[in-house]
Amino acid sequence: MKKKLMACLTAFILASTLLFSSIGSLAQGLTQVTDGTKIAKGTISADDQAILKSMFDLNYYRSNNPDLANLKDSELFKHFCENGIFEGRTCNAYFDPSAYASAYPALKAQFGNDIMAYFRHYATIGKNDPNFSITTLEACANAKITVTSLIDSSIVVTPEIYAISKAIGTSDYKVAKAAWIASQTGQPVEVEDEDGNVLVLAPPDADTAALMKAKGMTPIGVINYDNDYIGLYLVAGYTGFALYDYDYIEDVDFDDFAPDDYAPLLATPNYSIDGEYGTFRPEWSRLAYIEVGNDGNDENGNFMWVWANTYDYDFYEVPVIDSASYQTTGGTYIDTEENNHRSWGEYYDPAGTDATEYQAVASITDNDDGTVTVAIGCYNEEDSEFALVGEWVGSLPEPEVW
């Protein structure tokens, strides 16, 4: 009989109340597939086995695969060659082929879903080449790269989902994704984990909701007394949307550009600047500007704000802010303003000082209904237990053809 368990999205409560196998394991296994219908096994040659043997960490494989507890040490490498590699299991802490493929699109274009090809490349070229240094889920998350499993393309590990998986200590992708959804929507999400337990993942309580939401977003920089704000442009491509650093859009020389120059901080999976009319230049399609900042310290603490402002550019009608919401953990309300084209939220961090540093974060979601959701915020856990997140949903008309 399946157990129904209630989980709270705080690492402390979760770790102390839930005692089942998926919680407490490491996030490296997020790209592992447990659905047997998605697994296509192959044969590993003697030469390839030698490569895998050189990379195989017995203790790592043992500790990260508790379902193999019945196997002897001498049987684990055989399991990896015959089963594990094709299930997306990793054999050490420093190399995940799905992460490697996602980090380097040229390799993905060359090798496709041939998992062994990525091991060969890393063993013979990548490990000694600094141009191929991103080899794990954590490294991809730090570089703001979304990882798609080579085994099952429906497993898409965004930096936000990776951050949540680390926060709650799970390597079960379904659980991590459900936890992220609960943290963002504020609604409970029910999900069945890999052991058959039915989990009801409850959103965090109101006092910690903003902090958990911020921790589930993508880091974009640090705000402090000297670096008092970070601004981003919301940009529309031929398909999808992206967030670009304000200074990049303002300072880049667009008279001499190439598509590779347009690396956004964050983008929806369907974002593309290449289409029927050539390369779409991001500075032509700025739809909104969002910002998080620190206006300094006074007797009430640090004056913090989040802000959104829409733009009217040649090829777009004015986008409309349909809704705005603000969340804070530990903040004191100052002021909010909401209208169709400008919106902001201002709060004090009572414990903030000139020395306080805040992790700035952002997220972007294409809602597939003609709207896009963008959010920006910041948090500090070390000094003040403060977080502030502003989120806006905007309607974006189709671009005119020029």
ZAMARGU-4260 file (C-alpha; in steps of 0.2 Angstrom, whole numbers, plus 5000, padded with zeros to 4 digits):
<rodrens>
0) 5000/5000/5000 | 5007/5017/4995 | 5011/5029/5009 | 5005/5047/5007 | 5018/5059/5015
5) 5017/5078/5018 | 5033/5087/5015 | 5037/5105/5018 | 5049/5114/5007 | 5062/5119/5019
10) 5077/5108/5020 | 5077/5107/5039 | 5059/5101/5041 | 5060/5090/5026 | 5076/5081/5032
15) 5069/5079/5050 | 5052/5072/5045 | 5054/5062/5029 | 5064/5046/5030 | 5063/5038/5013
20) 5076/5033/5000 | 5075/5048/4988 | 5077/5061/5001 | 5095/5063/5007 | 5103/5056/4991
25) 5113/5068/4980 | 5107/5078/4965 | 5119/5070/4953 | 5106/5057/4949 | 5093/5069/4943
30) 5095/5064/4925 | 5093/5045/4929 | 5078/5037/4920 | 5068/5025/4930 | 5055/5022/4917
35) 5061/5006/4908 | 5051/5010/4892 | 5063/5025/4889 | 5079/5015/4891 | 5088/5008/4876
40) 5102/4997/4881 | 5118/4994/4870 | 5134/4985/4870 | 5150/4992/4877 | 5166/4987/4867
45) 5182/4981/4876 | 5190/4998/4872 | 5176/5008/4879 | 5175/4997/4894 | 5193/5002/4897
50) 5188/5020/4896 | 5174/5018/4908 | 5185/5008/4920 | 5197/5023/4921 | 5183/5034/4926
55) 5173/5022/4937 | 5173/5027/4956 | 5167/5011/4966 | 5163/5020/4982 | 5153/5034/4973
60) 5143/5021/4963 | 5139/5011/4979 | 5134/5026/4989 | 5123/5035/4975 | 5114/5019/4970
65) 5106/5012/4986 | 5095/5001/4975 | 5110/4991/4971 | 5114/4986/4989 | 5112/4968/4985
70) 5127/4968/4972 | 5145/4964/4977 | 5158/4977/4974 | 5165/4966/4960 | 5148/4967/4951
75) 5145/4985/4951 | 5156/4990/4937 | 5148/4976/4926 | 5131/4983/4931 | 5136/5001/4925
80) 5142/4994/4908 | 5127/4983/4905 | 5113/4994/4913 | 5118/5010/4923 | 5126/5019/4908
85) 5110/5017/4898 | 5099/5022/4913 | 5108/5039/4915 | 5117/5034/4931 | 5134/5043/4933
90) 5149/5033/4938 | 5159/5047/4947 | 5156/5064/4955 | 5164/5074/4941 | 5156/5069/4925
95) 5138/5068/4919 | 5136/5065/4900 | 5119/5074/4900 | 5127/5089/4908 | 5142/5088/4896
100) 5131/5087/4881 | 5120/5102/4886 | 5135/5113/4890 | 5142/5110/4873 | 5129/5111/4859
105) 5143/5107/4846 | 5146/5090/4854 | 5127/5087/4855 | 5126/5091/4837 | 5140/5079/4833
110) 5136/5064/4845 | 5117/5065/4847 | 5111/5053/4861 | 5126/5042/4859 | 5131/5042/4878
115) 5147/5033/4876 | 5153/5046/4863 | 5153/5059/4877 | 5164/5048/4889 | 5176/5045/4874
120) 5177/5063/4871 | 5180/5068/4889 | 5193/5054/4892 | 5203/5058/4876 | 5201/5077/4874
125) 5189/5086/4887 | 5198/5082/4903 | 5214/5091/4898 | 5205/5105/4888 | 5199/5120/4899
130) 5187/5124/4885 | 5177/5108/4891 | 5177/5111/4909 | 5158/5111/4912 | 5155/5092/4916
135) 5142/5091/4930 | 5124/5097/4934 | 5131/5109/4947 | 5143/5117/4935 | 5129/5119/4922
140) 5118/5126/4936 | 5131/5139/4940 | 5133/5143/4922 | 5114/5145/4920 | 5113/5130/4908
145) 5098/5119/4907 | 5102/5101/4906 | 5091/5089/4896 | 5094/5070/4899 | 5101/5060/4885
150) 5090/5046/4889 | 5073/5055/4891 | 5071/5072/4884 | 5056/5075/4895 | 5069/5077/4910
155) 5074/5095/4909 | 5085/5101/4924 | 5084/5120/4925 | 5096/5129/4937 | 5080/5132/4947
160) 5076/5114/4948 | 5094/5109/4952 | 5094/5122/4966 | 5078/5115/4974 | 5084/5097/4973
165) 5099/5102/4983 | 5089/5112/4995 | 5078/5097/4999 | 5091/5084/4996 | 5083/5073/4983
170) 5089/5066/4966 | 5072/5061/4961 | 5068/5072/4946 | 5049/5071/4948 | 5050/5076/4966
175) 5062/5090/4963 | 5051/5097/4949 | 5036/5096/4959 | 5044/5105/4974 | 5050/5119/4962
180) 5032/5121/4956 | 5025/5121/4973 | 5038/5134/4978 | 5033/5145/4963 | 5014/5143/4963
185) 5011/5143/4982 | 5000/5128/4979 | 5002/5110/4985 | 5008/5097/4972 | 5006/5079/4973
190) 5019/5067/4965 | 5024/5049/4966 | 5042/5046/4970 | 5053/5032/4963 | 5049/5021/4977
195) 5030/5022/4975 | 5027/5035/4990 | 5014/5048/4986 | 5021/5064/4992 | 5011/5080/4994
200) 5023/5094/4993 | 5016/5109/5002 | 5022/5127/4998 | 5032/5135/5012 | 5023/5145/5025
205) 5020/5164/5022 | 5035/5169/5032 | 5048/5159/5022 | 5039/5158/5005 | 5049/5173/4997
210) 5065/5165/5003 | 5061/5148/4996 | 5055/5156/4980 | 5071/5166/4978 | 5082/5151/4982
215) 5073/5142/4968 | 5077/5155/4955 | 5093/5157/4945 | 5108/5168/4952 | 5112/5183/4942
220) 5124/5192/4952 | 5127/5200/4969 | 5120/5217/4976 | 5129/5227/4990 | 5133/5244/4995
225) 5145/5247/4980 | 5135/5237/4967 | 5118/5244/4971 | 5107/5237/4957 | 5106/5224/4943
230) 5095/5227/4928 | 5089/5215/4915 | 5080/5218/4898 | 5066/5206/4893 | 5069/5202/4875
235) 5058/5193/4862 | 5066/5182/4849 | 5058/5174/4833 | 5052/5162/4846 | 5053/5162/4865
240) 5060/5175/4877 | 5076/5179/4886 | 5083/5190/4899 | 5099/5200/4895 | 5110/5210/4906
245) 5106/5229/4905 | 5124/5234/4903 | 5127/5221/4889 | 5113/5227/4878 | 5118/5245/4882
250) 5137/5243/4878 | 5138/5230/4865 | 5143/5235/4847 | 5129/5229/4837 | 5137/5235/4821
255) 5148/5220/4821 | 5139/5206/4828 | 5137/5187/4827 | 5123/5176/4834 | 5135/5168/4847
260) 5137/5186/4854 | 5119/5185/4860 | 5121/5174/4875 | 5107/5179/4887 | 5108/5177/4906
265) 5091/5167/4905 | 5080/5161/4891 | 5065/5150/4888 | 5069/5133/4880 | 5061/5139/4864
270) 5071/5155/4863 | 5078/5158/4845 | 5085/5173/4837 | 5087/5165/4820 | 5072/5165/4808
275) 5065/5169/4791 | 5072/5186/4791 | 5089/5182/4797 | 5096/5185/4815 | 5085/5195/4826
280) 5095/5208/4835 | 5090/5208/4854 | 5092/5227/4856 | 5078/5229/4843 | 5065/5219/4854
285) 5067/5225/4871 | 5050/5223/4879 | 5052/5227/4897 | 5066/5232/4909 | 5066/5224/4927
290) 5078/5228/4941 | 5082/5224/4959 | 5092/5236/4969 | 5098/5242/4986 | 5096/5261/4989
295) 5107/5262/5004 | 5105/5261/5023 | 5096/5272/5035 | 5088/5270/5053 | 5075/5258/5046
300) 5088/5246/5037 | 5092/5244/5019 | 5080/5251/5006 | 5077/5237/4994 | 5066/5237/4978
305) 5061/5227/4963 | 5054/5236/4947 | 5047/5233/4930 | 5044/5245/4916 | 5038/5241/4898
310) 5044/5248/4882 | 5037/5253/4865 | 5049/5248/4851 | 5047/5250/4832 | 5041/5232/4829
315) 5030/5229/4844 | 5015/5237/4852 | 5017/5242/4870 | 5016/5226/4880 | 5005/5226/4895
320) 5008/5221/4913 | 4993/5210/4917 | 4997/5206/4935 | 5011/5210/4948 | 5015/5202/4964
325) 5027/5205/4978 | 5034/5193/4991 | 5045/5196/5006 | 5053/5186/5020 | 5058/5198/5034
330) 5055/5214/5025 | 5045/5229/5030 | 5033/5237/5018 | 5037/5254/5011 | 5027/5256/4995
335) 5020/5247/4979 | 5014/5254/4963 | 5005/5244/4950 | 4998/5249/4933 | 4999/5242/4915
340) 5016/5248/4911 | 5026/5251/4927 | 5026/5242/4943 | 5037/5242/4958 | 5038/5235/4976
345) 5049/5243/4990 | 5053/5236/5006 | 5066/5238/5020 | 5077/5225/5026 | 5078/5230/5045
350) 5093/5219/5048 | 5103/5225/5033 | 5118/5236/5034 | 5131/5244/5022 | 5141/5227/5023
355) 5126/5216/5019 | 5127/5207/5002 | 5112/5200/4993 | 5111/5186/4980 | 5101/5193/4965
360) 5090/5180/4956 | 5079/5180/4941 | 5067/5168/4932 | 5058/5168/4915 | 5043/5157/4909
365) 5034/5157/4892 | 5016/5153/4897 | 5012/5147/4879 | 4996/5158/4879 | 5003/5174/4873
370) 5010/5179/4890 | 5027/5178/4898 | 5031/5178/4917 | 5047/5186/4923 | 5053/5188/4941
375) 5068/5196/4949 | 5073/5197/4967 | 5087/5195/4980 | 5090/5186/4997 | 5102/5186/5011
380) 5102/5171/5023 | 5118/5174/5033 | 5115/5191/5040 | 5097/5196/5039 | 5086/5181/5033
385) 5079/5193/5020 | 5071/5190/5003 | 5061/5200/4991 | 5054/5194/4974 | 5044/5204/4961
390) 5035/5194/4948 | 5025/5201/4933 | 5014/5193/4920 | 5014/5202/4903 | 5004/5201/4887
395) 5015/5202/4872 | 5007/5206/4855 | 5015/5198/4839 | 5029/5207/4831 | 5025/5216/4815
400) 5034/5211/4799 | 5045/5224/4792
</rodrens>
